[in-house]
Amino acid sequence: MNLTRRGYITGMPRIELPLDNLPLDMPVRLRQDGAAIVVIRTGDGVRAFQDRCPHAQWPISEGEMIDGILVCPGHGWQFNITTGHCLNAPAYQLRPLAVAVDNHGVHIAWN
């Protein structure tokens, strides 16, 4: 199933999927058109980031959520999933992607 479509206004690639396909508090990796994306659904909403740790390029989707913090599987760096900021090294952060949730599901866009 091809989840990627180009936005008819922006031309940006995007993924659309049902909200129910995303488990709560668990990073999910989506790969489409050469892009690796990590999506996290919490009680506060859905966030998406480029799927790599900015420190050592580990797939952040292989990490785990602990008390609302995404922990990198490589060196244990911790990321605030609301902002993407690294709690261990403030100069680093995850690259956020545009996310919208509506009655039709989750829509993620990137360029």
N, C-alpha and C positions, 0 to 999 in steps of 0.2 A: 504494500500500500504506500503510495507516494503522498507524504504529508506536506510537502513543500509546494507552495504556489507563489507566484510573483504578485505583489500588490498592484492592482490596476492603476493606482494613483502614483505610488512612489517607485514601483519597480523593484522594491526590496524583497528578498526572499522571506518567506514566513511559513510557519507551521501552525496548523489548526488541529486540535484534538479534544475529545470529550474530557471534561473535568474529572469524571469518574475514573479515567485511565491513570490518574496520578494519585498514588497512595499518600497519606498524610505523613509529614515529617521524615521523608525518605528521598534522597537525591535520585533522580531518574535521568539517565543519559539518552539523548536523542541525537541521531546522526543523520544528516541530510545534506545533499549537495556539497559535500566536503566540509561542512560545519559540524563541530561537536558541541552540543549544548547540554548543560545540566539544568534541570527544572526541579524546583522544590515547592511543594504545596504544604502550607501550614494553616492553622486556624485563622490566621490574619490575611491570607491571600496566596498568590502564586508568584514566585520569582524565577527568573531565568538568567543564566550567566554563560559566558564562554566556558567550555569545560576544560579548563586547565588552571592549575595553581600558578599565579604570577611569579612565584619564587623559583620553582624547579620544574614547572610544566607538567606536573602529575595530573592525571584526570581527576578533577575534584569530585566527580560523580562517584568515584570509588570510596570516597570518605563517608563519614557518618554524621548524623545530626545528634548533638548532645545539648539539651536545654536551649534550643533555638540557635545554636552555633554550629556551623558546618566546619568539620575538622578534616584537614587534608590528610590523605593516607600516607603521603611521603614523609613529611617531617613534623606532622602534628600541628601545623599552623592553623589558627582558628579564624573564621570569617563570620562577621555579622551578616546574616542573609537579608536583612532589610536594606542595608547600604552597600554590602559587598566589601566593606573595609576590613583589613586584616587587624586583628587584635594584638598580634605579636610584633608586627612591624608596620606602623601606620603609613609608611610610604607606599605600601602595596595594597592593591584591592582587586577584587574580581571584576571582570568587564561585564556590566549589566546589559541585558537586552530588553527591548520593549515588550511588555506583556499586557494583554487586555483579557478580561474574563467577562463573558456575557451569557445569555441564555443558550447560545449555540456552542459554547465551550471556551477553550483557552486558545488565544491567538498570540503567537510569538513572532517578532520581526527582528531582523538584523541586516546589516549591510557589509 
